[in-house]
Amino acid sequence: MLKSRIAKRSILFNGKKTSVSLEDEFWNALKEIADKRVIRLSHLVAKIDKQRGHTNLSSALRLFVLNHYQSRPRDDK
């Protein structure tokens, strides 16, 4: 059975502090993506926030992570 804990996390970006509710796996994936891009997590969140349209930020972050991993080349070994 899959269990994932959703945690409310505070992040400061664009001069404002906001909270997002994300599962640990999504939060860790966002940190990994930011590290690979050699940018701060707050800068990555700001970019996602700018492009999100009318979706809430937590959903936009999940969709960003999903899209990131789905668009990677697959190793079919």
Helices and strands as residue ranges (DSSP letters): E 6-13, E 16-23, H 24-36, H 41-51, H 57-70
